[in-house]
């Protein structure tokens, strides 16, 4: 039996993974100061790998550095930002799904189906599917965008780091059941080379995801903005 590595043996990438997970789980609350020295002591590392991890997290837009004030976690998306983000996604990703379905020579349907199967298999063994869902969702949408062979569109979505921000809003679909169904419809349409069905399935998925995430603003305990009772993006 191999002993687990001691905290002092953590690789720099491990520090990044630990901090990223804590931000996504809200263990490091949104818009809160990050104490580099405390994190270094807790993880048993020097401040250097912590600073390097924070620099990576800046690239993910999960951390912001202010001169003279240090590092803070980024705030949660507001309702207006959520709406704007999904308006952008609705402009680009249904087109990307259509483009992926048209391409018969490098159709990503098989890879998308395999990723979906891996996620479903993982949910059977993991007590919490939250991080599995984040990883699967990122990979799924990135693969479709990449199949469109439009670097500008691909980078426009990547630059938002939308998955990392959205999954801090605690959507209702933590089991991933609705996501699995919606992703399955997209996979089937792309694999069948049906552009209309692929575009419509992606549109329906994004609309469903938008309303699930918008539910985070409906809590009576949440002092933030509330969505209108009949929110519509289209």
C-alpha positions, 0 to 999 in steps of 0.5 A: 500500500502506497502512503499518500504524499505529505502536505510538504510534498504537494506539487504546484499543480496540486496547490492550484487544484486544491484552491480551485476546488475550494473556490468552486465549493465556496469554501473560499467565499466569493469576494473575500481576501486570500491569505497566502501565508495561512494557505501555505501553512495549512498545505505545508508548502512555501508561499511560492507555489501558492502565489503561482497557483493564484496567478493561474487562478487569475487566468481563470478569472476566479482570483483578482489581484489589486496592487497594494491590497493583495488577492481576492476571490472574484464575486459571483455573477450577478443576474444581469451578468448571467443573462449577458453570458447566456445571450453570448452563448446562445449566439455562438454555441447553437451555431457550433453544434450545427457546424459540428453536425455538418462535418461528416469526416471529423464528426465529434459525436463518438467522442461526445458520447464517450465523454457522456458515458464516462460522466455517467459511470463516474456518478455511480462511484462518486459520492458527490458529482459536482466536480465531475459535472463541471469537468464534463460540461467544460469538456463537452462544450469545448469539444463542440466549439473546437469542431466548428473550426472557428478560433474566434468563436471558440476563444470568445467562449473560453475567455468567459470561463463560464463554467467555473463562474456558473457552477458557483451559483449552485444550480438545481441540477447537481445530480446532472440528470437534466444535463445528461438528458440534454447533452444526450439529445445534442450528441444524438443529433451531431452523431446523426449529422442533423444540423437542424436538430443539433442547433435546436438541441443546443438552444434548448439545453442553454435555455434550460441551463439558464433557467436552472442557474437563474434559480440561484437568484430566487432564494428568499435569503439571497439579497441579490437581484431576482429574475423576472417571473417570465424570464425570456432570452429569445 
